[in-house]
Amino acid sequence: MIHGSCLCGGVRFEFTKPAGPFELCHCRRCRKVTGSAFFSGLYVRIEDFRLVEGIELITTYEAPILREPPAYRVSFCNRCGSPVPNPDPAPAQPRSRGRSGLLEVPAGLLDDDPGLKPDKHIFVELKAPWFEVTDDLPQYDLPGLIALRTKTKMPK
């Protein structure tokens, strides 16, 4: 079992195994949510996830739609401000981009090793100008990501 929690420990969750992918997103909204150069998101099957404690502490913000639905949603602990998994994944996840049956978990919340490492950088055309990607992971801009997900039959 892999456990996770927010900064104050009020929101706690667990899941049996990650489903992947494990993406490092450089889009502007993910940078705003994290206050960092990118968001580290790990996907988990909804049926493998359990919110242990703190549903009453979770608030969800839905940002305006920029191009097309679904909206960008972010859930956070209203006590400490940590981004947390959305306890109600329907109809769309914060950054799931339509991935049915999957829940995105902010990897920085994990208390245990998920046994999976990041596999790609996404939306690199939007990365912070002060940040340079220095690892060897694949880097995808929006057209490249759409092509990858179409090729691997993953929803956009």
Buried (B, 14 or more C-beta within 10 A) or exposed (E): EBEBBBBEBBBBBBBEEBBEBBBBBBBEBBBEBBEEBBBBBBBBBBEBBEBEEBEEBBEEEEEEEEEEEBBBBBBBBBBBEBBBBBBEBEEBBBBBBBBEEBBBBBBBBBEEEBEBEBEBBBBBEBBEEEEEBEEEBEBBBBEBBEEBBEEEEBEE
